Amino acid sequence: MKSLKLFGIMVLFASIIMVSCGKEDDKGTCADGIKNQDETDIDCGGVCTACLVGVQGKWKSFPVAPILATLADSIIAEFKANNTYTVNQWKGGTKAVLIGTYTQTKSSVGSIYTITLSQSSPTSLTAEGIFEVAADKLSMKYEVAQTEPSIPNVTPPTPAGGFGSTSGGAFGQLNIQNYVSVK
């Protein structure tokens, strides 16, 4: 009789565990890019907007910064957690794809980060600059300048100089790219 009661208690205990695990499995995984109430940062694994760091995520710019208007009329840039990026840009319906790697570092100036982009395709080049993601992670200011191969009289913006500091401020606001988050 004691064995039957013990067996019954174990079955009841196992049922409770299975039910609670079933509820756990129903939790979201952040695969939709949105961190819901039932997801933790651990669930996100760097996928959710709420879990992303710095520039990571998918961003759209339309219209583009004035200095880029001859090259693109819209841009979608995706910066992945593995430090690779893909930029799709369109000009008059023609698409160009830029691929490379990036590094980002939080500066000591407000919420501005520095970024270095090492493009590998379609041509090899390096660009450096700054960016700042809004607190709600829905928009980003971004300003970079090509440093390799160098362009005469062009220097990258700095956190200390702030946005508009490309080439010591010579370009003013013309090189500032404004992005919105794409879910």
N, C-alpha and C positions, 0 to 999 in steps of 0.2 A: 504494500500500500504506500509506504514511504517513497518507493521508487516511482510509482505512478504520479504522486504529488510533485516530486522533484522534476519528473519529465514534463508535467503540465506547466510548472513554473518556467522551465527552460524554454518551452514552446512559446509561452506568453512573452517572455523576455525577447526571444528571437523575433517574434512578430512586431514588437515595439521598435526594435532596431531596424527591421526592414521597412516599416512605415516611415520612420524618421529619415532613413537613407533615401527613400523614394522622394520625399519632399526636398531633400538636398539636391537630388539630381534634377529637379524641376527648376532650380535656380537658373537665372540667365548667365550667359558666359561672356557678355560684353561683345560678342561677335557682331552685334549690330552697331557697335561704336558708341553706344549710349550706356552710361553707368546708371543702372536703375537702383531702387532701394534694396533689392535682394542681392546685389553684387558688391564684393569687396575689392579693394585694390589688388589683392592676390588673385581673384577671379579674372581680373582684367588682363594681367600679363602684358601690360603695355599697349593694349588694343584700344581701350576706351579713351575718349577725349579727356576724361577726368584723371586718367592714369598717365597720360603722356607728359613728357618732360621737354621743356623748351620748344623747339621748332617741330618736334615730332607730330605727325598728323598729315591730313590732306587739306590743302589750302587753294582757294581760287581767287584770282585777281582779274577783274573786269570793271572798268578799263585798266590798262596797265600804266605804269609810271611813264610820264611824258618822254623820258630819254629812251624808252624801249618801244615807243609807238611805231617806229619804222620796221621793227623786227616781229612784233606780236600785237594782237588786239585782245587776246585773252590767254591766261595761263592757269594751269592746274598743276600744282607742285605737291608731291608726296614725299615726306621725310620719314623714313622708317626707323624703328627702334634699333635696328642693326647698323645704323649709320650709313645707309645708302639712300639715294634720292633718285626720283624720276620727275622730270619736268616735261609736261606736254604743253606746247604753246602753239597757238593758231594765228595765222595772218592771212586774211582773205580766204578762209576755208582750207588753207594748206597747213598741215600739222607737222611740227618738228618735235623730236623727242631728245631730251638731254638726260644723260645718265652719269652718275658718279657717286662719290662718297663725301661725307661731311664730318666735321668735328665742331662741337659747340662748347662754349665755356661761359658760365655765369660771370658777369663782370661785377665790379664793386659799385657800379653806378645804377641805382634804382633797380629795375627789373630787366635791364638790357643785357643781352648775351652777345658774345662775339661768335662769329661763324667763319669757318674756312671750308670752301667747296673745292673738291678735286674732281673736275669733270673728266670723264674718260671717253664719252661718245656724244655727239658725232666728231668732236675734236677734243684734243687734250688741252685743258687750261685750268688755272687756279683763280678763284675769286675769294675775296675776304670782305667782311663787313660786320654789320650789327643787325639785331632784330629784337623786337619786344612783343610778347604775346599779352593781350589784355587779360586781366584777372579772371574774366568769365571764359577764357579760352575760345572765344568766338571770332576774334579778329587779331591781326598781327601787322605791325609795321616792320619793314624789311628794307635794308639798304646795303648793297654790296658793289664792289668794283673789281674788275679783272686785274690781277697782279702778276700772273705768269701766262703767256708772255706779257711783259709789261707794256703799258700804253703810256707814251710820253705825257708827263704832267698829270697823271691820274694816280691818286692814292686812295686807299680805302677809308671809309668813315670809321670813327672811333667812338667808344662809349663816352669818353670825356667831351668830345666835340658834339655828341648827340646826333640826332637825325638831321640830315642836310649837311653833314661834315665831309662828304666825299671831296677829295682834292682841296681840303682846307675850307670848304664851304663854297667853292667855285660853281658848283651845280645847283646850289640852293635846294629846293624841294623837288627838282626834276628827276632825281634818282631814287626817290622814296616810293617803294612798292607797298600798296595796301592790299591785304588779303583778308578773306573771310573763311572760316572753317567750313569744310565740306564733310558732311556725315556719311 
